[in-house]
Amino acid sequence: MAKLQPPNDDDAPASAGHWQAALRSQRGPALISLRLSSRELMVAKLFADGHSADEIGLSLGLSPETVRAYLVHVRLKYKNAGRDASTKLRLRALLIADRLLSE
């Protein structure tokens, strides 16, 4: 299995800091109210750290299609909570704001 390495924070666009700061000031719903499964959370964190669906699938023993399905579910749950996670950068910012992912 390939070992996943988190991306370098220097690669993130400057706008990521603005989203993160805005999200910190407005804490979103807790993990319980989003009802993310442990697998959804694991996939979302790896994806937000810059890994592809192929890399995540290989590491977790899932097909890339299954990884993408988990990401659709995560984004839908955030959308239903009134929070936009439509891009990788916004998903990362939400996970950081919810203290589910460290910066």
Backbone hydrogen bonds, N-H to C=O, Kabsch-Sander energy under -0.5 kcal/mol:
donor,donor_aa,acceptor,acceptor_aa,energy
11,D,8,N,-2.0
12,A,9,D,-1.3
16,A,13,P,-1.7
17,G,14,A,-1.0
18,H,14,A,-0.7
19,W,15,S,-2.1
20,Q,16,A,-2.6
21,A,17,G,-2.4
22,A,18,H,-2.4
23,L,19,W,-2.7
24,R,20,Q,-2.2
25,S,21,A,-1.4
26,Q,22,A,-0.7
26,Q,23,L,-0.5
34,L,30,A,-1.6
35,R,31,L,-2.0
36,L,31,L,-0.9
41,L,37,S,-2.5
42,M,38,S,-2.2
43,V,39,R,-2.6
44,A,40,E,-2.7
45,K,41,L,-2.5
46,L,42,M,-2.1
47,F,43,V,-2.6
48,A,44,A,-2.8
49,D,45,K,-1.4
50,G,47,F,-1.8
51,H,46,L,-2.0
56,I,52,S,-2.6
57,G,53,A,-2.6
58,L,54,D,-2.3
59,S,55,E,-2.3
60,L,56,I,-2.5
61,G,57,G,-1.3
62,L,57,G,-2.4
67,V,63,S,-2.0
68,R,64,P,-2.5
69,A,65,E,-2.0
70,Y,66,T,-2.3
71,L,67,V,-2.1
72,V,68,R,-2.2
73,H,69,A,-2.2
74,V,70,Y,-2.4
75,R,71,L,-2.6
76,L,72,V,-2.3
77,K,73,H,-2.3
78,Y,74,V,-2.3
79,K,75,R,-2.5
80,N,76,L,-2.7
81,A,77,K,-1.0
82,G,79,K,-1.8
83,R,78,Y,-2.5
85,A,83,R,-0.6
91,L,87,T,-2.5
92,R,88,K,-2.5
93,A,89,L,-2.3
94,L,90,R,-2.4
95,L,91,L,-2.5
96,I,92,R,-2.3
97,A,93,A,-2.6
98,D,94,L,-2.3
99,R,96,I,-1.6
100,L,95,L,-3.2
101,L,95,L,-1.2
